[in-house]
Amino acid sequence: MRVDLFDFDLPQERIALRPAEPRDSARMLVVRADALEDGAIRDLPDFLREGDALVVNDTRVIPARLSGIRARGDNVARIEATLIRRESSNRWRALARPAKRLAPGDRVRFGETSESMACLLAALDAEIVERDEGEILLAFDLDGAALDEAIERLGHMPLPPYIAARRADDAQDERDYQTMFAQQAGAVAAPTAGLHFTPALVAAIAARGVALHRVTLHVGAGTFLPVKADDTADHVMHSEWGAVDAGTARALNEARAKGGRIVAVGTTALRILESAADESGRLHAFEGDTSIFITPGYRFRAVDALVTNFHLPRSTLFMLVCAFAGLDRMQAAYAHAIAAGYRFYSYGDACLLLREGGSNVTERL
C-alpha cells in the first residue's frame, strides 16, 4: 500500500509533553464500526464484559540515553548514545549523536561531563566496535549485572524525539514514563497505552469479571521511526524481543473458548500476541524476536479489541490501527480527535478500538 495513505496533519499543540494527572483521567475515544464516542480511560470497565481477558505488556523501560566524552588522543568530543538493542552481556547497539565523530576503535567514557576526562568516578567506559551511519555497536568494559547497574545509575529516560526536542527529561519522567505493570527490564521506549492504568482502574476492571494477563515485548527505538519507503511492501520492520508463557497462552485460549474477548493494552501487547498465535487463532508459548509488520489486509488471529494511544503519521503503529479498525474509520477518528482537542503520542490520550464480529473478521482495504 502507498505510505502516503497514512499521512495526516497534526498541530504541534496536540502533542502532549506531560501525561494526564491522575493517569486514569486521560480521555478515551471509543471507535466502533459505526460510531465514535468520547469518554475517559476510567470508563474502560464499562466497555468490557465478564469473561474478557485484558492483556498488558510488563516490559520495563531502562534509562537508555547515555551522555559522555569520546577521546582520540588530545581530541575529545561530547557524544550521546541511546541504547536500542542488547547483543550480548556487554554489547549494545545504539543510536549515536553526532555519529560522524565516532569510528571503530574509539573509546567513550559515559557519565563524564568534563572534556579533561579527569574524573574516573561514576563513569562507564566502552569501545566503538562498529559504526553504520547513525548506529553504533558498543562493547562496554563492564558486563552482566554490573553493566545494568551502571546504566541505571548514569542513564536518562529515553523520551521520544517529539518530546525530547521540546524539553529536557527530569525526575518526573522516571515515574511518568513507566507503567504500573513494569517488571521485565529491557525496553528503550514505553508501552504507552499502559501508562494510563492505575490500581483503582485495575481493581474496577477485576470487579467487572475481567482477568488481567501479562506478556512481554521489549519496545525498541524503531517504534518512533517514520516509514521512509513509498510503499509498505518496501519497508523493513525493526525486530523486538518478546515472550508469552505457556500458562498465559493456555488461559487466553480458555477465555476465548468460553466466549470472552482478548483485549490488548497497546500495540506492543497486540504484536506479541499475534506473533504467538497460529493460523486458527490459538495461542502458544513464544519466546524470541518478532518483526511482525501489520498493515491493512492483515487477518487478525488473537486480538478482539485494542486500547492504544494516538500515533504518528506514516508510522507502522498508525498502519496497525488502520489494519485493525479500517483506514477510513481511523482517518475519521483521528480527524475527530484533533478537532476535539485530544492529546497525542506517548503522554497523550487513548482510544479503544472495538472490532465487532470477532478476531477472524478484518476489513480488507
ZAVOVEX-250182 format. One record per residue (C-alpha): residue number from 1; x, y, z. Coordinates in pm, 1 decimal. Layout:
N
<site resi="NUM" c1="X" c2="Y" c3="Z"/>
...
This chain:
365
<site resi="1" c1="0.0" c2="0.0" c3="0.0"/>
<site resi="2" c1="106.5" c2="360.2" c3="-54.9"/>
<site resi="3" c1="255.0" c2="506.6" c3="261.5"/>
<site resi="4" c1="105.0" c2="849.9" c3="195.7"/>
<site resi="5" c1="-238.5" c2="699.0" c3="264.5"/>
<site resi="6" c1="-136.5" c2="702.1" c3="631.0"/>
<site resi="7" c1="-38.0" c2="1068.7" c3="645.1"/>
<site resi="8" c1="-226.1" c2="1341.3" c3="831.2"/>
<site resi="9" c1="-159.4" c2="1689.9" c3="964.3"/>
<site resi="10" c1="-122.4" c2="1727.2" c3="1340.2"/>
<site resi="11" c1="-89.9" c2="2068.8" c3="1506.5"/>
<site resi="12" c1="211.1" c2="2086.4" c3="1737.9"/>
<site resi="13" c1="-7.9" c2="2188.9" c3="2029.6"/>
<site resi="14" c1="-179.6" c2="1849.1" c3="2017.4"/>
<site resi="15" c1="145.2" c2="1671.1" c3="2117.0"/>
<site resi="16" c1="139.8" c2="1602.0" c3="2491.4"/>
<site resi="17" c1="457.4" c2="1691.3" c3="2681.7"/>
<site resi="18" c1="330.1" c2="1556.8" c3="3015.6"/>
<site resi="19" c1="77.0" c2="1284.5" c3="3095.3"/>
<site resi="20" c1="-267.7" c2="1346.7" c3="3238.9"/>
<site resi="21" c1="-279.9" c2="1362.5" c3="3617.0"/>
<site resi="22" c1="-407.2" c2="1134.8" c3="3757.6"/>
<site resi="23" c1="-321.9" c2="884.3" c3="3488.4"/>
<site resi="24" c1="-672.9" c2="743.3" c3="3452.1"/>
<site resi="25" c1="-817.0" c2="1091.6" c3="3388.5"/>
<site resi="26" c1="-686.4" c2="1076.6" c3="3030.3"/>
<site resi="27" c1="-952.5" c2="1094.7" c3="2761.4"/>
<site resi="28" c1="-1052.5" c2="787.5" c3="2561.1"/>
<site resi="29" c1="-1214.0" c2="789.1" c3="2217.3"/>
<site resi="30" c1="-1421.3" c2="474.9" c3="2160.5"/>
<site resi="31" c1="-1410.3" c2="369.9" c3="1795.4"/>
<site resi="32" c1="-1688.6" c2="135.4" c3="1688.4"/>
<site resi="33" c1="-1777.1" c2="13.4" c3="1341.2"/>
<site resi="34" c1="-2045.6" c2="279.9" c3="1304.8"/>
<site resi="35" c1="-1984.2" c2="543.0" c3="1572.2"/>
<site resi="36" c1="-1733.8" c2="745.3" c3="1772.6"/>
<site resi="37" c1="-1787.1" c2="807.1" c3="2144.0"/>
<site resi="38" c1="-1595.2" c2="1046.5" c3="2367.7"/>
<site resi="39" c1="-1507.9" c2="927.4" c3="2715.9"/>
<site resi="40" c1="-1224.1" c2="878.7" c3="2962.0"/>
<site resi="41" c1="-988.0" c2="588.1" c3="3023.8"/>
<site resi="42" c1="-1152.3" c2="531.2" c3="3364.2"/>
<site resi="43" c1="-1467.9" c2="437.7" c3="3166.0"/>
<site resi="44" c1="-1290.6" c2="134.1" c3="3019.2"/>
<site resi="45" c1="-1461.7" c2="-119.6" c3="3252.7"/>
<site resi="46" c1="-1798.8" c2="-13.0" c3="3107.7"/>
<site resi="47" c1="-1690.3" c2="-145.9" c3="2767.4"/>
<site resi="48" c1="-1562.5" c2="-479.7" c3="2897.2"/>
<site resi="49" c1="-1765.4" c2="-792.9" c3="2965.1"/>
<site resi="50" c1="-1736.6" c2="-1063.8" c3="3225.7"/>
<site resi="51" c1="-1506.1" c2="-1331.5" c3="3089.0"/>
<site resi="52" c1="-1296.8" c2="-1093.3" c3="2878.3"/>
<site resi="53" c1="-917.9" c2="-1108.2" c3="2916.8"/>
<site resi="54" c1="-712.4" c2="-789.1" c3="2938.1"/>
<site resi="55" c1="-350.0" c2="-832.4" c3="2826.9"/>
<site resi="56" c1="-78.5" c2="-585.7" c3="2932.7"/>
<site resi="57" c1="290.0" c2="-558.0" c3="2846.7"/>
<site resi="58" c1="510.1" c2="-589.5" c3="3157.4"/>
<site resi="59" c1="832.1" c2="-463.0" c3="2999.2"/>
<site resi="60" c1="1027.1" c2="-201.8" c3="3196.0"/>
<site resi="61" c1="1197.5" c2="93.2" c3="3031.2"/>
<site resi="62" c1="1567.5" c2="123.0" c3="3107.8"/>
<site resi="63" c1="1737.3" c2="467.0" c3="3124.8"/>
<site resi="64" c1="1886.4" c2="403.7" c3="2783.8"/>
<site resi="65" c1="2014.3" c2="752.6" c3="2694.9"/>
<site resi="66" c1="2381.1" c2="796.5" c3="2789.0"/>
<site resi="67" c1="2596.5" c2="1108.8" c3="2758.1"/>
<site resi="68" c1="2974.5" c2="1104.0" c3="2751.8"/>
<site resi="69" c1="3306.5" c2="1201.9" c3="2601.2"/>
<site resi="70" c1="3491.8" c2="1042.1" c3="2311.4"/>
<site resi="71" c1="3869.8" c2="1058.7" c3="2341.7"/>
<site resi="72" c1="4103.8" c2="1033.6" c3="2041.7"/>
<site resi="73" c1="4445.4" c2="1145.5" c3="2162.1"/>
<site resi="74" c1="4409.7" c2="1506.2" c3="2268.8"/>
<site resi="75" c1="4095.0" c2="1542.1" c3="2059.1"/>
<site resi="76" c1="3776.4" c2="1496.6" c3="2259.5"/>
<site resi="77" c1="3409.0" c2="1535.0" c3="2168.4"/>
<site resi="78" c1="3082.2" c2="1518.9" c3="2354.9"/>
<site resi="79" c1="2851.3" c2="1244.0" c3="2232.7"/>
<site resi="80" c1="2515.3" c2="1095.7" c3="2319.3"/>
<site resi="81" c1="2412.2" c2="733.6" c3="2268.6"/>
<site resi="82" c1="2067.3" c2="581.2" c3="2302.9"/>
<site resi="83" c1="2082.8" c2="206.9" c3="2359.8"/>
<site resi="84" c1="1843.1" c2="22.1" c3="2130.7"/>
<site resi="85" c1="1928.5" c2="-348.0" c3="2141.5"/>
<site resi="86" c1="2139.6" c2="-574.8" c3="2360.6"/>
<site resi="87" c1="2367.8" c2="-806.6" c3="2162.5"/>
<site resi="88" c1="2548.4" c2="-984.9" c3="2448.1"/>
<site resi="89" c1="2630.6" c2="-944.5" c3="2817.5"/>
<site resi="90" c1="2847.7" c2="-637.9" c3="2743.0"/>
<site resi="91" c1="2746.9" c2="-523.6" c3="2392.8"/>
<site resi="92" c1="2466.1" c2="-288.9" c3="2294.7"/>
<site resi="93" c1="2363.5" c2="-140.2" c3="1963.4"/>
<site resi="94" c1="2291.0" c2="228.6" c3="1998.2"/>
<site resi="95" c1="2188.3" c2="536.0" c3="1807.1"/>
<site resi="96" c1="2470.1" c2="791.8" c3="1834.5"/>
<site resi="97" c1="2474.4" c2="1167.9" c3="1802.9"/>
<site resi="98" c1="2681.6" c2="1304.3" c3="1638.0"/>
<site resi="99" c1="2778.1" c2="971.8" c3="1478.1"/>
<site resi="100" c1="3021.2" c2="1138.0" c3="1236.3"/>
<site resi="101" c1="3257.6" c2="1198.6" c3="1529.7"/>
<site resi="102" c1="3284.5" c2="826.8" c3="1601.0"/>
<site resi="103" c1="3483.6" c2="547.2" c3="1438.8"/>
<site resi="104" c1="3558.1" c2="183.0" c3="1521.9"/>
<site resi="105" c1="3826.6" c2="167.8" c3="1791.4"/>
<site resi="106" c1="3725.1" c2="494.4" c3="1958.2"/>
<site resi="107" c1="3688.5" c2="492.9" c3="2335.8"/>
<site resi="108" c1="3392.1" c2="661.5" c3="2504.4"/>
<site resi="109" c1="3352.1" c2="745.3" c3="2872.5"/>
<site resi="110" c1="2984.2" c2="776.6" c3="2963.3"/>
<site resi="111" c1="2892.8" c2="974.6" c3="3270.4"/>
<site resi="112" c1="3187.8" c2="1208.2" c3="3212.6"/>
<site resi="113" c1="3094.2" c2="1571.7" c3="3156.5"/>
<site resi="114" c1="3437.9" c2="1734.0" c3="3166.2"/>
<site resi="115" c1="3640.4" c2="1742.3" c3="2846.1"/>
<site resi="116" c1="3952.9" c2="1697.5" c3="3056.1"/>
<site resi="117" c1="3826.7" c2="1349.4" c3="3147.2"/>
<site resi="118" c1="3990.9" c2="1393.4" c3="3485.9"/>
<site resi="119" c1="3715.6" c2="1230.0" c3="3688.7"/>
<site resi="120" c1="3722.5" c2="850.0" c3="3698.7"/>
<site resi="121" c1="3435.9" c2="812.0" c3="3946.5"/>
<site resi="122" c1="3082.2" c2="729.7" c3="3831.3"/>
<site resi="123" c1="3196.2" c2="664.5" c3="3473.6"/>
<site resi="124" c1="3129.7" c2="382.8" c3="3228.3"/>
<site resi="125" c1="3380.8" c2="307.5" c3="2952.6"/>
<site resi="126" c1="3310.3" c2="148.6" c3="2615.8"/>
<site resi="127" c1="3473.5" c2="91.9" c3="2278.2"/>
<site resi="128" c1="3311.9" c2="151.9" c3="1940.6"/>
<site resi="129" c1="3316.5" c2="-184.4" c3="1760.4"/>
<site resi="130" c1="3113.0" c2="-90.4" c3="1452.6"/>
<site resi="131" c1="2952.2" c2="216.0" c3="1300.0"/>
<site resi="132" c1="2684.6" c2="220.7" c3="1031.6"/>
<site resi="133" c1="2562.2" c2="573.0" c3="962.4"/>
<site resi="134" c1="2388.1" c2="680.8" c3="1287.7"/>
<site resi="135" c1="2406.3" c2="340.1" c3="1455.1"/>
<site resi="136" c1="2699.9" c2="202.2" c3="1653.5"/>
<site resi="137" c1="2789.4" c2="-117.6" c3="1835.5"/>
<site resi="138" c1="2933.0" c2="-55.2" c3="2183.6"/>
<site resi="139" c1="3148.3" c2="-301.7" c3="2380.0"/>
<site resi="140" c1="3138.8" c2="-193.4" c3="2744.9"/>
<site resi="141" c1="3417.0" c2="-266.1" c3="2992.5"/>
<site resi="142" c1="3153.2" c2="-395.1" c3="3235.2"/>
<site resi="143" c1="2910.6" c2="-676.0" c3="3164.6"/>
<site resi="144" c1="2605.4" c2="-851.4" c3="3305.4"/>
<site resi="145" c1="2452.8" c2="-715.7" c3="3624.8"/>
<site resi="146" c1="2740.0" c2="-469.4" c3="3678.6"/>
<site resi="147" c1="2669.6" c2="-311.5" c3="3339.5"/>
<site resi="148" c1="2296.7" c2="-299.5" c3="3411.5"/>
<site resi="149" c1="2361.4" c2="-120.7" c3="3740.5"/>
<site resi="150" c1="2589.9" c2="134.1" c3="3572.6"/>
<site resi="151" c1="2330.6" c2="208.7" c3="3304.6"/>
<site resi="152" c1="2063.1" c2="254.6" c3="3572.3"/>
<site resi="153" c1="2293.8" c2="494.2" c3="3758.1"/>
<site resi="154" c1="2416.1" c2="702.3" c3="3464.4"/>
<site resi="155" c1="2138.4" c2="684.1" c3="3209.2"/>
<site resi="156" c1="1840.8" c2="907.3" c3="3139.7"/>
<site resi="157" c1="1489.0" c2="810.9" c3="3035.2"/>
<site resi="158" c1="1485.0" c2="786.3" c3="2653.8"/>
<site resi="159" c1="1195.5" c2="1022.9" c3="2591.0"/>
<site resi="160" c1="1057.0" c2="1010.6" c3="2235.7"/>
<site resi="161" c1="1210.9" c2="1260.3" c3="1991.6"/>
<site resi="162" c1="891.2" c2="1468.3" c3="1970.5"/>
<site resi="163" c1="913.2" c2="1531.8" c3="2347.7"/>
<site resi="164" c1="1292.2" c2="1545.7" c3="2386.9"/>
<site resi="165" c1="1312.9" c2="1812.6" c3="2116.5"/>
<site resi="166" c1="1091.0" c2="2042.9" c3="2320.6"/>
<site resi="167" c1="1206.7" c2="1985.4" c3="2678.5"/>
<site resi="168" c1="1469.7" c2="1800.2" c3="2880.8"/>
<site resi="169" c1="1385.7" c2="1487.2" c3="3076.2"/>
<site resi="170" c1="1362.3" c2="1520.1" c3="3452.8"/>
<site resi="171" c1="1293.2" c2="1319.8" c3="3767.9"/>
<site resi="172" c1="920.6" c2="1325.0" c3="3698.7"/>
<site resi="173" c1="977.3" c2="1129.4" c3="3377.2"/>
<site resi="174" c1="1140.4" c2="849.1" c3="3575.8"/>
<site resi="175" c1="793.3" c2="785.6" c3="3717.2"/>
<site resi="176" c1="573.2" c2="901.3" c3="3431.9"/>
<site resi="177" c1="746.4" c2="703.5" c3="3154.9"/>
<site resi="178" c1="697.3" c2="368.3" c3="3328.7"/>
<site resi="179" c1="376.3" c2="166.8" c3="3354.7"/>
<site resi="180" c1="244.1" c2="21.6" c3="3679.6"/>
<site resi="181" c1="298.4" c2="-324.5" c3="3524.3"/>
<site resi="182" c1="672.1" c2="-275.1" c3="3455.0"/>
<site resi="183" c1="877.0" c2="-575.3" c3="3571.4"/>
<site resi="184" c1="1098.1" c2="-711.4" c3="3292.1"/>
<site resi="185" c1="1381.5" c2="-468.0" c3="3214.6"/>
<site resi="186" c1="1472.5" c2="-425.0" c3="2850.6"/>
<site resi="187" c1="1257.8" c2="-166.6" c3="2671.6"/>
<site resi="188" c1="1400.7" c2="157.3" c3="2537.9"/>
<site resi="189" c1="1053.6" c2="302.5" c3="2483.4"/>
<site resi="190" c1="742.4" c2="272.6" c3="2698.3"/>
<site resi="191" c1="437.9" c2="63.4" c3="2604.3"/>
<site resi="192" c1="241.3" c2="384.8" c3="2626.9"/>
<site resi="193" c1="-116.4" c2="255.3" c3="2642.2"/>
<site resi="194" c1="-25.6" c2="102.2" c3="2978.4"/>
<site resi="195" c1="72.6" c2="443.0" c3="3116.9"/>
<site resi="196" c1="-295.9" c2="525.6" c3="3171.0"/>
<site resi="197" c1="-358.9" c2="245.9" c3="3419.5"/>
<site resi="198" c1="-383.4" c2="292.3" c3="3796.2"/>
<site resi="199" c1="-450.6" c2="46.2" c3="4079.8"/>
<site resi="200" c1="-806.1" c2="184.8" c3="4104.8"/>
<site resi="201" c1="-871.2" c2="123.8" c3="3735.1"/>
<site resi="202" c1="-727.4" c2="-228.5" c3="3752.1"/>
<site resi="203" c1="-948.8" c2="-301.6" c3="4054.1"/>
<site resi="204" c1="-1257.5" c2="-176.6" c3="3867.9"/>
<site resi="205" c1="-1170.1" c2="-399.5" c3="3571.3"/>
<site resi="206" c1="-1130.2" c2="-701.3" c3="3802.0"/>
<site resi="207" c1="-1466.9" c2="-624.0" c3="3962.7"/>
<site resi="208" c1="-1616.8" c2="-646.8" c3="3615.8"/>
<site resi="209" c1="-1506.8" c2="-1010.6" c3="3597.0"/>
<site resi="210" c1="-1218.7" c2="-942.3" c3="3359.1"/>
<site resi="211" c1="-888.0" c2="-1122.0" c3="3418.6"/>
<site resi="212" c1="-557.8" c2="-942.0" c3="3368.2"/>
<site resi="213" c1="-270.3" c2="-1124.1" c3="3197.2"/>
<site resi="214" c1="90.0" c2="-1020.5" c3="3131.9"/>
<site resi="215" c1="309.5" c2="-1066.6" c3="2827.0"/>
<site resi="216" c1="645.6" c2="-908.5" c3="2745.8"/>
<site resi="217" c1="764.4" c2="-714.9" c3="2442.8"/>
<site resi="218" c1="1078.6" c2="-505.8" c3="2484.9"/>
<site resi="219" c1="985.2" c2="-198.8" c3="2285.5"/>
<site resi="220" c1="1264.7" c2="-74.5" c3="2060.1"/>
<site resi="221" c1="1350.7" c2="273.2" c3="1936.1"/>
<site resi="222" c1="1230.0" c2="172.6" c3="1590.6"/>
<site resi="223" c1="875.3" c2="227.3" c3="1713.8"/>
<site resi="224" c1="930.1" c2="603.3" c3="1666.3"/>
<site resi="225" c1="1078.7" c2="585.7" c3="1318.1"/>
<site resi="226" c1="864.9" c2="704.3" c3="1025.7"/>
<site resi="227" c1="834.8" c2="478.6" c3="725.5"/>
<site resi="228" c1="1061.6" c2="627.8" c3="458.6"/>
<site resi="229" c1="963.2" c2="394.0" c3="176.0"/>
<site resi="230" c1="687.9" c2="498.6" c3="-64.1"/>
<site resi="231" c1="518.2" c2="160.2" c3="-37.8"/>
<site resi="232" c1="467.0" c2="-52.2" c3="272.3"/>
<site resi="233" c1="599.9" c2="-355.5" c3="82.5"/>
<site resi="234" c1="943.8" c2="-191.4" c3="75.1"/>
<site resi="235" c1="966.9" c2="-116.4" c3="448.8"/>
<site resi="236" c1="1193.7" c2="-332.1" c3="666.1"/>
<site resi="237" c1="1031.8" c2="-369.7" c3="1007.5"/>
<site resi="238" c1="1251.8" c2="-346.6" c3="1317.8"/>
<site resi="239" c1="1282.5" c2="-655.0" c3="1537.4"/>
<site resi="240" c1="1193.6" c2="-672.4" c3="1908.0"/>
<site resi="241" c1="1223.3" c2="-947.7" c3="2170.5"/>
<site resi="242" c1="910.1" c2="-1076.8" c3="2334.9"/>
<site resi="243" c1="759.3" c2="-1365.9" c3="2525.9"/>
<site resi="244" c1="425.2" c2="-1527.7" c3="2604.4"/>
<site resi="245" c1="448.8" c2="-1804.7" c3="2861.5"/>
<site resi="246" c1="258.5" c2="-2132.6" c3="2832.3"/>
<site resi="247" c1="27.6" c2="-2057.5" c3="3124.7"/>
<site resi="248" c1="-79.5" c2="-1724.7" c3="2977.0"/>
<site resi="249" c1="-137.3" c2="-1878.4" c3="2634.0"/>
<site resi="250" c1="-349.5" c2="-2152.3" c3="2788.6"/>
<site resi="251" c1="-555.5" c2="-1907.6" c3="2997.6"/>
<site resi="252" c1="-623.6" c2="-1683.0" c3="2697.9"/>
<site resi="253" c1="-725.6" c2="-1978.6" c3="2481.3"/>
<site resi="254" c1="-966.2" c2="-2090.9" c3="2754.3"/>
<site resi="255" c1="-1114.2" c2="-1742.2" c3="2790.2"/>
<site resi="256" c1="-1180.2" c2="-1723.1" c3="2420.0"/>
<site resi="257" c1="-1326.4" c2="-2072.4" c3="2406.7"/>
<site resi="258" c1="-1583.3" c2="-1957.1" c3="2665.8"/>
<site resi="259" c1="-1679.5" c2="-1654.5" c3="2455.9"/>
<site resi="260" c1="-1452.8" c2="-1395.7" c3="2613.7"/>
<site resi="261" c1="-1265.4" c2="-1136.3" c3="2412.4"/>
<site resi="262" c1="-891.5" c2="-1077.7" c3="2421.9"/>
<site resi="263" c1="-835.8" c2="-706.6" c3="2479.0"/>
<site resi="264" c1="-478.0" c2="-592.9" c3="2415.0"/>
<site resi="265" c1="-346.4" c2="-291.6" c3="2604.6"/>
<site resi="266" c1="-122.7" c2="-134.7" c3="2343.6"/>
<site resi="267" c1="10.3" c2="-226.3" c3="2002.8"/>
<site resi="268" c1="307.4" c2="-395.6" c3="2171.4"/>
<site resi="269" c1="82.8" c2="-646.1" c3="2351.3"/>
<site resi="270" c1="-106.1" c2="-698.3" c3="2026.6"/>
<site resi="271" c1="208.9" c2="-764.3" c3="1824.4"/>
<site resi="272" c1="345.8" c2="-1027.3" c3="2061.0"/>
<site resi="273" c1="5.7" c2="-1198.8" c3="2084.7"/>
<site resi="274" c1="-29.6" c2="-1209.2" c3="1707.4"/>
<site resi="275" c1="325.6" c2="-1344.6" c3="1685.8"/>
<site resi="276" c1="233.7" c2="-1624.2" c3="1927.0"/>
<site resi="277" c1="-89.3" c2="-1725.1" c3="1750.2"/>
<site resi="278" c1="-125.4" c2="-1993.4" c3="1485.1"/>
<site resi="279" c1="-349.2" c2="-1963.8" c3="1176.9"/>
<site resi="280" c1="-653.1" c2="-2083.0" c3="1372.9"/>
<site resi="281" c1="-603.9" c2="-1812.0" c3="1635.5"/>
<site resi="282" c1="-481.1" c2="-2048.7" c3="1904.9"/>
<site resi="283" c1="-203.1" c2="-1904.5" c3="2119.1"/>
<site resi="284" c1="115.2" c2="-2095.2" c3="2201.7"/>
<site resi="285" c1="413.9" c2="-2026.4" c3="2423.6"/>
<site resi="286" c1="653.4" c2="-1791.1" c3="2245.2"/>
<site resi="287" c1="995.9" c2="-1650.2" c3="2322.9"/>
<site resi="288" c1="1223.3" c2="-1473.8" c3="2077.7"/>
<site resi="289" c1="1240.1" c2="-1193.2" c3="1824.8"/>
<site resi="290" c1="944.2" c2="-1076.0" c3="1623.1"/>
<site resi="291" c1="936.9" c2="-830.0" c3="1336.4"/>
<site resi="292" c1="568.2" c2="-866.1" c3="1258.8"/>
<site resi="293" c1="450.1" c2="-577.8" c3="1036.3"/>
<site resi="294" c1="73.8" c2="-532.3" c3="1036.2"/>
<site resi="295" c1="-89.2" c2="-330.6" c3="758.6"/>
<site resi="296" c1="-445.2" c2="-322.3" c3="619.1"/>
<site resi="297" c1="-539.4" c2="-661.3" c3="481.4"/>
<site resi="298" c1="-382.0" c2="-848.3" c3="772.1"/>
<site resi="299" c1="-605.8" c2="-1119.3" c3="919.9"/>
<site resi="300" c1="-607.8" c2="-1074.8" c3="1298.4"/>
<site resi="301" c1="-596.7" c2="-1404.5" c3="1480.9"/>
<site resi="302" c1="-555.0" c2="-1339.4" c3="1853.4"/>
<site resi="303" c1="-690.9" c2="-996.6" c3="1948.8"/>
<site resi="304" c1="-1051.2" c2="-875.9" c3="1953.0"/>
<site resi="305" c1="-1020.7" c2="-523.2" c3="2096.3"/>
<site resi="306" c1="-735.4" c2="-276.8" c3="2141.3"/>
<site resi="307" c1="-658.7" c2="5.6" c3="2383.8"/>
<site resi="308" c1="-396.1" c2="229.7" c3="2229.0"/>
<site resi="309" c1="-268.6" c2="586.6" c3="2214.0"/>
<site resi="310" c1="-280.8" c2="817.4" c3="1912.4"/>
<site resi="311" c1="14.5" c2="752.7" c3="1683.0"/>
<site resi="312" c1="245.1" c2="939.2" c3="1446.0"/>
<site resi="313" c1="150.8" c2="990.9" c3="1081.8"/>
<site resi="314" c1="315.8" c2="747.6" c3="837.1"/>
<site resi="315" c1="419.8" c2="524.6" c3="1128.1"/>
<site resi="316" c1="392.9" c2="146.9" c3="1145.8"/>
<site resi="317" c1="168.1" c2="190.6" c3="1451.0"/>
<site resi="318" c1="-84.9" c2="404.6" c3="1265.9"/>
<site resi="319" c1="-79.6" c2="143.2" c3="989.4"/>
<site resi="320" c1="-151.8" c2="-122.7" c3="1251.2"/>
<site resi="321" c1="-457.2" c2="55.3" c3="1393.6"/>
<site resi="322" c1="-584.1" c2="115.7" c3="1040.6"/>
<site resi="323" c1="-550.0" c2="-255.4" c3="975.8"/>
<site resi="324" c1="-738.7" c2="-325.5" c3="1298.4"/>
<site resi="325" c1="-1030.0" c2="-83.8" c3="1256.8"/>
<site resi="326" c1="-1019.5" c2="24.9" c3="892.3"/>
<site resi="327" c1="-832.5" c2="304.9" c3="717.7"/>
<site resi="328" c1="-1134.6" c2="528.6" c3="656.0"/>
<site resi="329" c1="-1260.1" c2="475.7" c3="1009.7"/>
<site resi="330" c1="-927.5" c2="564.1" c3="1169.3"/>
<site resi="331" c1="-877.7" c2="867.9" c3="949.0"/>
<site resi="332" c1="-1219.2" c2="990.0" c3="1063.9"/>
<site resi="333" c1="-1136.9" c2="905.0" c3="1427.0"/>
<site resi="334" c1="-809.5" c2="1096.6" c3="1416.1"/>
<site resi="335" c1="-974.9" c2="1397.0" c3="1248.8"/>
<site resi="336" c1="-1235.0" c2="1395.2" c3="1527.0"/>
<site resi="337" c1="-967.0" c2="1364.4" c3="1795.4"/>
<site resi="338" c1="-768.9" c2="1658.0" c3="1656.3"/>
<site resi="339" c1="-1078.4" c2="1877.8" c3="1630.3"/>
<site resi="340" c1="-1194.3" c2="1778.2" c3="1980.4"/>
<site resi="341" c1="-860.0" c2="1860.2" c3="2143.5"/>
<site resi="342" c1="-735.5" c2="1510.8" c3="2225.2"/>
<site resi="343" c1="-368.1" c2="1490.0" c3="2324.8"/>
<site resi="344" c1="-141.7" c2="1278.3" c3="2101.4"/>
<site resi="345" c1="150.6" c2="1038.6" c3="2127.3"/>
<site resi="346" c1="327.2" c2="881.6" c3="2425.0"/>
<site resi="347" c1="195.3" c2="1108.4" c3="2700.5"/>
<site resi="348" c1="-134.4" c2="1167.8" c3="2523.4"/>
<site resi="349" c1="-486.9" c2="1030.6" c3="2540.7"/>
<site resi="350" c1="-616.3" c2="687.9" c3="2442.0"/>
<site resi="351" c1="-863.3" c2="524.8" c3="2211.0"/>
<site resi="352" c1="-1049.7" c2="194.9" c3="2238.0"/>
<site resi="353" c1="-1091.7" c2="8.3" c3="1910.7"/>
<site resi="354" c1="-1377.0" c2="-241.0" c3="1906.0"/>
<site resi="355" c1="-1399.2" c2="-488.7" c3="1621.6"/>
<site resi="356" c1="-1748.7" c2="-633.0" c3="1612.8"/>
<site resi="357" c1="-1753.6" c2="-977.5" c3="1455.7"/>
<site resi="358" c1="-1455.5" c2="-1130.1" c3="1634.6"/>
<site resi="359" c1="-1087.8" c2="-1163.5" c3="1556.6"/>
<site resi="360" c1="-1126.5" c2="-1370.6" c3="1242.8"/>
<site resi="361" c1="-1300.9" c2="-1091.3" c3="1055.4"/>
<site resi="362" c1="-1099.0" c2="-799.4" c3="919.3"/>
<site resi="363" c1="-1171.4" c2="-511.8" c3="686.2"/>
<site resi="364" c1="-987.4" c2="-553.5" c3="358.8"/>
<site resi="365" c1="-871.8" c2="-228.3" c3="203.0"/>
